[in-house]
Amino acid sequence: MKVYKVVVVKKENNKRVSCFVGRLAEIVYSEKKYVKAPKWLDKMGYYPTAFDNLKAALKFEQLVPVFFGFDKRSEIWEADGLGIKRKLPPYLDDNKLSFGEIEKDDNGWTKGTVMVRKIKLIRRIK
């Protein structure tokens, strides 16, 4: 299914990674192959996130400089998502998640967010 993925491009290696989580929860996205969530998250039903519409992705992408600083480069990609999940599990604290800790967060998911079992970047939109 066509979805839209917002990624941050790492300065040190130009890898396209998850926006809000890193370290133990980080996913490196690719145009060459489908990628999945780390095994420990996958087992709990947490998969890569994306958006089911471009408008939601564009709105979310505007938050990247606010949270990461204006020196971070973000991109929006059209992607192919396999195994779409619209009913999302509880939102987790992204800072703790990066260190392998699980704690629910009341912020909630951005409107238009979906999870996919596997995802591959297809075409850069922005």
C-alpha positions as CSV (number, residue, x, y, z in Angstrom):
1,M,0.0,0.0,0.0
2,K,1.2,3.5,-0.8
3,V,2.2,5.4,2.4
4,Y,4.3,8.5,3.1
5,K,7.4,8.3,5.4
6,V,9.1,11.2,7.0
7,V,12.8,10.6,7.8
8,V,15.7,12.5,9.1
9,V,19.0,12.3,7.2
10,K,22.0,11.8,9.5
11,K,24.8,14.2,8.8
12,E,27.6,11.7,9.6
13,N,26.6,9.0,7.2
14,N,23.6,10.3,5.2
15,K,21.4,7.4,6.4
16,R,17.7,8.0,6.4
17,V,16.4,7.1,9.9
18,S,13.4,7.4,12.1
19,C,12.5,10.9,13.3
20,F,11.7,10.6,16.9
21,V,13.5,7.4,18.1
22,G,17.1,6.4,17.8
23,R,19.6,4.0,19.3
24,L,17.9,0.7,20.2
25,A,14.6,1.7,18.4
26,E,16.2,3.2,15.3
27,I,15.3,2.0,11.9
28,V,17.4,2.8,8.8
29,Y,15.1,3.2,5.8
30,S,16.2,2.1,2.3
31,E,15.1,2.3,-1.4
32,K,16.7,-1.0,-2.0
33,K,15.0,-3.3,0.5
34,Y,12.1,-3.6,2.9
35,V,12.9,-2.9,6.5
36,K,11.2,-3.8,9.8
37,A,11.2,-2.6,13.3
38,P,13.8,-4.0,15.7
39,K,12.9,-7.5,16.8
40,W,12.1,-6.4,20.4
41,L,9.5,-3.8,19.2
42,D,8.1,-6.1,16.5
43,K,7.4,-8.8,19.1
44,M,5.3,-6.3,21.0
45,G,3.3,-5.2,18.0
46,Y,5.2,-1.9,17.3
47,Y,6.1,-1.5,13.7
48,P,7.5,1.3,11.5
49,T,5.2,4.3,11.3
50,A,4.2,6.2,8.2
51,F,1.2,8.3,7.1
52,D,-1.7,7.3,5.0
53,N,-1.9,10.7,3.3
54,L,0.6,13.3,2.1
55,K,-1.1,16.2,3.9
56,A,-0.5,14.5,7.3
57,A,3.1,13.8,6.4
58,L,3.7,17.4,5.4
59,K,2.2,18.6,8.6
60,F,4.3,16.2,10.7
61,E,7.5,17.1,8.8
62,Q,7.1,20.7,9.9
63,L,7.7,19.6,13.5
64,V,11.1,18.1,12.8
65,P,13.1,21.4,13.2
66,V,11.1,22.3,16.3
67,F,12.1,19.0,18.0
68,F,15.6,18.4,16.5
69,G,16.9,21.9,15.6
70,F,17.0,23.6,12.3
71,D,20.2,21.9,11.2
72,K,18.4,18.6,10.8
73,R,17.5,17.7,7.3
74,S,14.2,15.9,6.9
75,E,12.7,14.3,3.8
76,I,9.3,13.0,2.8
77,W,9.1,9.8,0.8
78,E,6.4,7.9,-1.0
79,A,6.9,4.4,0.3
80,D,5.5,0.9,-0.1
81,G,4.1,-0.4,3.2
82,L,3.3,-4.1,3.7
83,G,1.0,-5.3,6.5
84,I,-0.7,-2.1,7.3
85,K,-2.0,-1.6,10.8
86,R,-4.6,1.2,11.4
87,K,-5.5,0.4,15.0
88,L,-2.4,1.6,16.8
89,P,-1.1,0.4,20.1
90,P,-0.6,2.9,22.9
91,Y,1.9,5.7,22.1
92,L,5.2,5.3,23.9
93,D,7.7,7.9,25.2
94,D,10.2,8.2,22.3
95,N,13.1,9.2,24.5
96,K,12.8,6.1,26.8
97,L,12.1,3.9,23.8
98,S,15.4,4.8,22.3
99,F,17.1,3.2,25.3
100,G,14.9,0.1,25.3
101,E,12.5,1.3,28.0
102,I,8.7,1.1,27.7
103,E,6.6,3.9,29.1
104,K,3.3,5.0,27.8
105,D,3.0,8.7,26.8
106,D,-0.2,10.7,26.7
107,N,0.8,12.7,23.6
108,G,-0.8,10.2,21.2
109,W,-0.3,9.5,17.6
110,T,-0.4,12.2,14.9
111,K,-3.6,12.1,12.8
112,G,-3.0,9.9,9.7
113,T,-0.4,7.7,11.3
114,V,-0.4,4.0,10.4
115,M,2.0,1.2,11.2
116,V,3.4,-1.2,8.6
117,R,5.1,-4.5,9.2
118,K,7.7,-3.7,6.4
119,I,8.4,-0.6,4.5
120,K,10.6,0.4,1.5
121,L,11.2,3.9,0.2
122,I,10.0,4.4,-3.4
123,R,10.3,8.1,-4.4
124,R,11.4,11.2,-2.6
125,I,8.6,13.9,-2.5
126,K,10.3,16.6,-0.5
